[in-house]
Amino acid sequence: MFWTQVNAYQTNAYDDVNRVQYLTNAGSVRSRGVEVESTLIPLRGLTLNINGSYNDVSYLSYKDAPCPPEVSLAPGAPASCDLTGHQVVGASKWIGNANGEIQMEPE
């Protein structure tokens, strides 16, 4: 389990007019959740790994943020948005992975 708060968080923003990315100060971000990982060896030489995580990550304070494209491209769009309380852009809530390995014994 984890619970982390980052103050003075910086994130990337995109200027659609000039087609450039730049850093912006996003205030504070909180990330809390849980990670689980397991390794199974059901047969000799066979290893199975699974892991997953739930991450509830949101801006605690992000006023005057660049608006997301669905807002900024609309007619009469505001110059900036308040993303306080919104999920951090690009951060997945759920992540899962599975893999396996087979090791053959030499004859």
C-alpha positions in Angstrom: 0.0 0.0 0.0 1.2 3.5 -0.6 0.2 7.1 0.0 2.4 9.9 -1.4 2.0 13.6 -1.7 4.3 15.6 -4.0 4.4 19.4 -3.6 5.8 21.7 -6.3 4.8 19.0 -8.9 5.7 19.8 -12.5 4.0 18.4 -15.6 4.2 18.7 -19.4 1.7 20.9 -21.2 1.2 21.3 -25.0 0.8 24.5 -26.9 -1.4 23.5 -29.9 -0.8 26.8 -31.7 3.0 26.8 -31.6 3.2 23.0 -31.4 5.6 22.8 -28.5 5.6 21.2 -25.1 6.7 23.0 -22.0 6.9 22.5 -18.2 4.2 23.9 -16.0 4.0 24.1 -12.2 1.0 22.0 -11.1 1.0 22.6 -7.4 0.4 19.4 -5.3 -0.4 15.8 -6.4 -1.5 12.9 -4.2 -1.0 9.3 -5.2 -2.5 6.5 -3.1 -3.2 2.9 -3.8 -2.0 -0.7 -3.6 0.3 -3.0 -5.5 0.2 -6.8 -5.6 2.8 -9.1 -7.0 2.9 -12.9 -7.1 5.2 -15.6 -8.5 3.9 -19.1 -9.0 5.9 -22.2 -9.9 3.3 -24.8 -10.8 5.7 -27.2 -12.5 9.5 -27.7 -12.4 11.0 -25.2 -14.9 7.8 -23.2 -15.3 7.6 -19.8 -13.5 4.5 -17.5 -13.8 4.5 -13.9 -12.6 1.5 -11.7 -12.1 1.3 -8.2 -10.8 -1.2 -5.4 -10.6 -1.8 -2.0 -9.1 -4.5 0.5 -8.3 -3.4 4.1 -8.3 -5.7 6.9 -7.3 -3.6 9.9 -8.3 -5.1 13.4 -8.5 -4.1 17.1 -8.4 -4.7 18.5 -4.9 -4.1 22.0 -6.3 -3.7 22.9 -10.0 -5.3 26.3 -10.7 -4.6 28.1 -14.0 -3.8 24.8 -15.7 -3.7 24.5 -19.4 -7.1 23.2 -20.5 -7.3 19.7 -22.0 -7.9 19.5 -25.8 -11.5 18.7 -25.4 -12.0 22.0 -23.6 -9.4 24.2 -25.3 -10.4 23.4 -28.8 -14.1 24.3 -28.3 -15.4 27.7 -29.4 -15.2 30.3 -26.6 -12.8 28.1 -24.5 -11.3 29.6 -21.4 -7.7 30.6 -21.3 -7.0 28.2 -18.4 -8.8 25.6 -16.3 -8.8 24.5 -12.6 -7.8 20.9 -12.6 -7.9 20.6 -8.7 -9.4 17.3 -7.8 -9.0 15.8 -11.3 -7.0 12.7 -12.2 -3.4 13.4 -13.2 -3.1 13.3 -17.0 -1.5 10.1 -18.3 -1.7 8.2 -15.0 -3.6 4.9 -15.3 -5.8 3.9 -12.3 -5.4 0.2 -13.0 -2.3 -1.6 -14.3 -1.9 -5.4 -14.7 0.9 -7.6 -16.1 1.5 -11.3 -16.5 4.4 -13.2 -17.9 5.9 -16.6 -17.8 9.2 -18.4 -18.2 10.0 -21.9 -19.2 13.5 -23.3 -18.5 14.2 -26.5 -20.3 16.7 -28.9 -18.7 19.6 -30.1 -21.0 19.3 -33.7 -22.1 
